[in-house]
Amino acid sequence: MRVREFPILGDEDERTVEAFATGLDREAARVLAYLVGREESDRFSGDAASRLAVRVGVDLGRGRVSDVLGTLTELGLVVETTVDSEAPGRPPKGWRAAAGHERTVSRVRDYHSEALLDQAATVASTLGDDIAVDTAGPPPSDRDAGAVEVGLNWEPNGLHAPLFAGPYADHGVDVTLTGCRGSRAALSAVADGDVDVGLTGAATLLRAHVSGEDIVPLALYYQRAMVVLYTTRSAFGGPLRSVEDVRGRRVAMPAGSETGALGRLFLAQAGVVDDVTVVRADGEEREALLDGDADVATGVFTDPLELEAAGFDVDSVLLADHFPVPGPAFVVRRETLRERPDALRGFLEGAMAGWADAQNDPEAAAATVADHSGDSVADERRKLEGAFDRFAGGDAVEKNGWGWHSAETWERLRVALEQAAAIDR
């Protein structure tokens, strides 16, 4: 009897998987991590992996392994060859990684940045902005795309940690991250030419687009919207279990903001928007709640966390648990997408690297942003890990990699906002 041994992916390989998964579907990332790991091992280096070895190594079915190997071969990330065999006849097919870890990571991110720019142009065309983008730019080592100014949707905090962890210089760009006072302020900074890229809420982008602003989405930062309805047990007089419990209550909601638009959408989709009293509390929703002027407030998921840390007994209901609303997006002017693709590629690749690093080492990422926010590393890490857990994943990321969005996603949200009479508020 013959005994064959196969290496398998282990916990120690997760860092490599995460690095590749920013630019590939997760199953492809696992197969690629397996093949790169074989090449870098002492025992299996130089030996091609059979289809069976890959199946065992990553625990995937035969059909899916075949599809993934075909895709990775087409992308030039793996090489098809043959496996040494003692059996008579034609030797079976085998596969090897085309390069080592660092080179493969660079190629994955280079490929994915091109795919994101292509997808941004496709989405822009469905929004009425036909854009031709030259995505076949130079590799990062040959790129000198200059400076990229980025306006954030709030002052730096744990949610932005992956961006502050990004090694942008390695990708040919000099990135400056600046806090803005909300999504609308970040979008206005883009429209006015004060920054090149803005991070803004999905509803804010669509409302601006409907009003004629020449702004298009580049990529999603987080996949799911972070808007919540929240209250304290003392203010509400008991637990808030669902959005239905808000019927007949006073809701503190800002006008003209991301949380205001999505808060109204939440109430409309639940069928309670006509049965609440809206308390206009622009930027002071928490104060309205704590002062007794409102029973419920709209906000983002970090607001309940901060109240809990202050000792309050808090309940919240998350919009994204009920309705598929995209999270904050990077947005650019149409001319920037058309005229500065190399700069945008460098920014996206640096952001991908920061995203993977933050997932693998959230403490270090939180420490980086804490230097800018003034809050403790522990608080920033809590925000970051909460965001990763609740808002980073989804089918689009699993199948296409970080940042992915579609025209259908934006159109569905636009229609929902129109039906909720929230598109022009």
C-alpha positions in Angstrom: 0.0 0.0 0.0 1.1 3.6 -0.8 0.7 6.5 1.6 0.4 10.0 0.3 0.7 13.1 2.5 -0.9 16.5 1.7 -0.3 19.8 3.5 -3.5 21.7 4.6 -4.2 25.3 5.4 -4.0 26.1 9.1 -4.7 29.0 11.4 -1.2 30.3 10.7 -2.2 30.8 7.0 -5.2 33.1 7.8 -3.1 36.2 7.5 -2.2 35.2 3.9 -5.8 34.3 3.1 -7.0 37.7 4.3 -4.4 39.5 2.2 -5.6 37.7 -0.9 -9.3 37.9 0.0 -9.2 41.7 -0.3 -9.0 41.2 -4.1 -10.4 37.8 -4.8 -13.4 35.7 -3.8 -12.7 34.0 -0.5 -12.5 30.5 -1.9 -10.0 31.6 -4.6 -8.0 33.4 -1.9 -7.8 30.1 0.1 -6.6 28.1 -2.9 -4.0 30.8 -3.8 -2.8 30.9 -0.2 -2.4 27.1 -0.2 -0.4 27.1 -3.4 1.8 30.0 -2.3 2.3 28.2 1.1 3.5 25.1 -0.7 6.0 27.0 -2.7 7.4 28.6 0.5 7.6 25.4 2.5 10.8 23.4 2.7 9.1 20.0 2.0 6.8 20.9 -1.0 8.6 23.7 -2.7 9.0 23.1 -6.4 6.3 20.3 -6.4 3.2 21.0 -8.3 -0.1 20.3 -6.5 -2.6 17.9 -8.0 -6.3 18.7 -8.1 -6.8 16.2 -5.3 -4.0 17.8 -3.2 -5.7 21.2 -3.5 -9.1 19.8 -2.6 -7.7 18.2 0.5 -5.6 21.3 1.4 -8.4 23.8 1.3 -11.4 21.5 1.9 -13.4 22.3 -1.3 -15.3 20.1 -3.8 -13.8 19.0 -7.1 -16.0 21.2 -9.3 -15.3 24.4 -7.3 -11.6 23.7 -7.1 -11.5 23.3 -10.9 -13.3 26.6 -11.4 -11.0 28.4 -9.0 -7.9 27.0 -10.5 -9.1 28.0 -14.0 -9.7 31.6 -12.8 -6.4 31.9 -11.0 -4.6 30.5 -14.1 -6.3 33.1 -16.3 -5.2 35.9 -14.0 -1.7 34.6 -14.2 -1.5 34.0 -10.4 -0.9 30.3 -10.8 0.7 28.2 -13.5 -0.7 24.9 -14.8 1.8 22.2 -15.2 2.0 18.4 -14.5 2.5 16.2 -11.4 5.1 13.5 -11.3 3.4 10.1 -11.3 4.4 6.5 -11.3 1.2 5.5 -13.2 1.6 4.8 -17.0 0.2 7.3 -19.5 -0.1 11.0 -19.6 0.9 12.7 -16.3 -1.9 14.4 -14.4 -2.3 18.1 -14.3 -0.8 20.1 -11.5 -0.6 23.7 -10.4 2.0 26.0 -8.8 1.9 29.6 -7.6 3.4 31.9 -10.2 5.3 34.0 -7.6 6.0 34.2 -3.9 3.9 35.8 -1.2 4.8 39.5 -1.6 4.7 39.5 -5.4 1.4 37.6 -5.4 -0.2 40.0 -2.9 0.9 43.0 -5.1 -0.5 41.3 -8.2 -3.8 40.5 -6.5 -4.3 44.1 -5.4 -3.2 45.5 -8.8 -5.8 43.2 -10.5 -8.5 44.2 -8.0 -7.9 47.9 -8.3 -8.4 47.7 -12.0 -11.6 45.7 -11.5 -12.9 48.3 -9.0 -12.2 51.2 -11.5 -14.0 49.2 -14.2 -16.9 48.6 -11.9 -17.0 52.3 -10.8 -17.3 53.3 -14.5 -20.1 50.7 -15.0 -22.0 52.0 -12.0 -21.5 55.6 -13.1 -23.0 54.8 -16.5 -26.1 53.4 -14.9 -26.4 56.6 -12.9 -26.2 58.6 -16.2 -22.5 59.3 -16.3 -20.7 57.4 -19.1 -17.0 57.3 -18.3 -14.1 55.7 -20.2 -11.4 54.7 -17.7 -7.9 53.5 -18.7 -7.3 50.9 -16.0 -4.1 49.4 -17.5 -1.7 51.6 -15.7 1.8 51.0 -14.5 2.5 48.6 -11.6 3.0 50.2 -8.1 6.8 50.0 -8.4 6.7 52.2 -11.5 3.9 54.5 -10.4 4.3 58.1 -9.3 0.7 59.3 -9.2 1.2 62.2 -6.8 -0.9 63.3 -3.9 -4.4 62.1 -3.1 -6.5 64.1 -0.6 -9.2 62.1 1.2 -12.1 63.7 3.2 -13.5 61.3 5.9 -17.1 61.3 6.9 -16.3 62.3 10.5 -13.3 63.1 12.6 -10.8 60.2 12.6 -11.9 57.2 14.8 -11.7 53.5 15.0 -14.0 53.0 11.9 -11.2 54.7 9.9 -8.4 52.6 11.3 -7.8 50.6 8.1 -7.3 53.8 6.1 -4.7 55.1 8.6 -2.9 51.7 8.4 -2.6 51.9 4.6 1.0 51.9 3.2 0.1 54.2 0.4 3.7 55.2 -0.5 4.3 51.6 -1.5 1.6 52.0 -4.1 2.9 55.2 -5.6 0.7 57.8 -3.9 1.0 60.3 -1.1 -2.4 60.2 0.8 -3.6 62.7 3.3 -6.7 61.8 5.4 -8.7 64.7 6.8 -11.8 64.6 9.0 -15.0 66.3 7.9 -18.2 67.0 9.9 -20.4 64.4 8.4 -21.1 62.7 5.0 -22.5 65.8 3.5 -19.4 67.8 4.4 -17.2 65.2 2.9 -19.2 65.1 -0.3 -19.2 68.8 -0.6 -15.4 68.8 -0.2 -15.2 66.5 -3.2 -17.7 68.6 -5.3 -15.8 71.8 -4.5 -12.4 70.2 -5.4 -11.0 70.6 -1.9 -10.3 66.8 -1.8 -9.9 64.1 -4.4 -11.8 61.3 -2.7 -14.6 61.5 -0.1 -16.0 59.0 2.3 -19.7 59.5 2.5 -23.0 57.7 3.2 -24.8 55.9 0.4 -28.0 58.0 0.8 -26.0 61.3 0.8 -24.4 60.3 -2.4 -27.7 59.5 -4.1 -29.3 62.6 -2.9 -26.4 64.7 -4.2 -26.6 62.9 -7.5 -30.3 63.5 -7.9 -29.7 67.2 -7.2 -27.2 67.3 -10.1 -23.8 67.0 -8.3 -21.2 65.5 -10.6 -20.1 62.8 -8.1 -19.9 59.0 -8.6 -19.2 56.1 -6.3 -15.7 54.5 -6.5 -16.0 51.6 -4.0 -17.7 50.7 -0.8 -15.7 51.0 2.4 -18.0 49.0 4.6 -20.7 46.8 2.9 -23.6 47.6 5.2 -25.1 50.8 6.6 -24.3 51.6 10.2 -27.5 53.6 11.0 -29.4 52.6 14.2 -32.4 53.6 16.2 -31.4 53.6 19.8 -32.6 54.6 23.3 -32.0 54.1 27.0 -34.3 52.0 29.1 -35.0 55.1 31.3 -35.9 57.3 28.4 -38.1 54.7 26.6 -39.7 53.3 29.8 -38.7 49.8 28.9 -36.9 47.7 26.3 -36.8 48.6 22.6 -37.0 45.2 20.9 -37.9 46.2 17.3 -38.7 49.1 15.1 -42.4 48.4 15.6 -42.0 49.5 19.2 -41.3 53.1 18.0 -44.9 53.6 16.9 -46.4 56.5 18.7 -43.0 57.8 20.0 -40.9 60.9 19.5 -37.8 60.2 17.3 -34.9 62.6 17.3 -33.7 62.9 13.7 -31.4 65.3 11.9 -32.5 67.0 8.7 -30.4 66.8 5.6 -28.0 64.2 6.9 -27.2 60.5 6.2 -28.7 59.3 9.5 -31.8 61.4 8.9 -32.4 60.0 5.4 -31.8 56.4 6.4 -33.7 56.8 9.6 -36.7 57.9 7.7 -36.2 55.1 5.2 -36.1 52.6 8.2 -39.3 53.9 9.6 -41.0 54.0 6.2 -40.0 50.4 5.3 -41.3 49.3 8.7 -44.6 51.1 8.1 -44.4 53.3 11.1 -43.2 56.6 9.6 -46.6 58.2 9.8 -47.1 57.1 13.5 -44.1 58.9 15.0 -43.3 62.4 15.9 -40.1 63.6 14.4 -38.0 65.9 16.7 -35.6 68.0 14.7 -32.3 67.7 16.6 -29.6 68.4 14.1 -26.4 67.1 15.6 -27.9 67.0 19.0 -29.9 63.7 18.8 -28.3 62.2 21.9 -28.9 65.3 23.9 -32.6 65.3 22.9 -32.8 61.7 24.1 -31.0 62.3 27.4 -32.9 65.6 28.1 -36.2 63.9 27.7 -37.2 65.7 24.5 -37.3 62.4 22.5 -37.9 58.8 23.2 -35.7 57.4 20.5 -32.7 58.8 18.5 -31.2 58.0 15.2 -27.4 57.6 15.0 -24.7 55.1 14.1 -23.8 51.9 15.9 -21.1 53.6 17.9 -23.6 55.9 19.6 -25.1 53.1 21.8 -21.7 51.8 22.6 -20.6 55.2 23.9 -23.8 55.4 26.1 -23.2 51.9 27.4 -19.7 52.9 28.3 -21.1 55.9 30.2 -23.3 53.5 32.3 -26.6 53.7 30.5 -28.8 50.6 29.9 -29.2 50.9 26.1 -31.2 49.2 23.3 -30.7 49.6 19.6 -32.2 48.4 16.3 -29.8 48.2 13.3 -31.1 49.2 9.9 -28.9 46.7 8.1 -30.4 43.8 10.0 -33.7 44.5 8.2 -33.0 46.2 4.9 -30.0 45.8 2.4 -28.6 49.3 2.5 -25.0 49.8 1.4 -22.5 51.3 3.8 -20.2 54.3 3.5 -18.7 54.7 0.0 -15.6 56.4 -1.5 -16.8 59.0 -4.0 -15.0 61.0 -6.6 -15.8 63.6 -9.3 -16.4 62.1 -12.7 -13.3 63.9 -14.1 -11.1 62.4 -11.4 -12.2 58.9 -12.3 -11.5 59.6 -15.9 -8.3 61.6 -15.6 -6.5 60.2 -12.6 -6.9 56.4 -12.6 -3.3 55.8 -11.5 -3.8 57.9 -8.4 -7.1 56.1 -7.6 -5.5 52.7 -8.2 -2.7 53.6 -5.8 -5.2 54.8 -3.1 -7.4 51.7 -3.5 -4.4 49.3 -3.3 -3.1 51.1 -0.2 -6.5 51.0 1.4 -6.7 47.2 0.6 -3.4 46.7 2.3 -4.5 48.7 5.4 -7.8 46.7 5.5 -6.0 43.4 5.5 -3.5 44.6 8.1 -6.2 45.9 10.4 -8.1 42.6 10.2 -4.9 40.7 11.1 -3.7 43.1 13.8 -6.6 45.3 15.0 -4.6 46.5 18.0 -1.9 48.1 15.8 -4.5 49.6 13.5 -6.4 51.1 16.5 -3.1 52.5 17.9 -2.5 54.2 14.5 -5.8 56.0 14.4 -5.7 56.7 18.2 -2.7 59.0 17.5 -5.1 61.2 15.5 -8.4 60.8 17.4 -7.2 61.4 21.0 -9.3 58.4 22.2 -7.8 55.4 23.8 -6.5 52.5 21.8 -9.0 50.2 23.6 -12.0 52.4 22.6 -10.9 52.6 19.0 -10.2 48.9 18.8 -13.7 48.2 20.1 -15.3 50.3 17.4 -13.1 48.8 14.7 -13.8 45.2 15.7 -17.5 45.9 16.0 -17.5 47.4 12.5 -15.6 44.4 11.0 -18.0 42.0 12.7 -21.3 43.7 11.7 -20.7 45.7 8.6 -17.6 44.5 6.6 -18.9 41.1 5.2 -21.5 40.1 2.7 -22.0 38.1 -0.5 -20.5 40.8 -2.7 -17.2 40.7 -0.7 -17.2 36.9 -0.5 -17.5 36.6 -4.3 -15.6 39.7 -5.5 -13.3 41.1 -2.8 -13.2 44.3 -0.8 -15.0 47.4 -1.9 -17.4 45.7 -4.4 -20.7 47.3 -5.3 -23.1 47.0 -8.2 -25.5 49.2 -10.2 -28.4 47.1 -8.9 -27.5 48.0 -5.3 -27.5 51.7 -5.9 -30.7 51.6 -8.0 -32.5 49.6 -5.3 -31.6 52.2 -2.7 -32.5 55.1 -4.9 -36.0 53.6 -5.4 -36.4 52.9 -1.7 -35.4 56.5 -0.8 -37.9 57.9 -3.3 -40.7 55.8 -2.0 -39.9 56.9 1.6 -39.8 60.6 0.4 -36.2 60.7 1.7 -34.3 61.4 -1.5 -34.7 65.1 -1.3 -34.6 65.7 2.4 
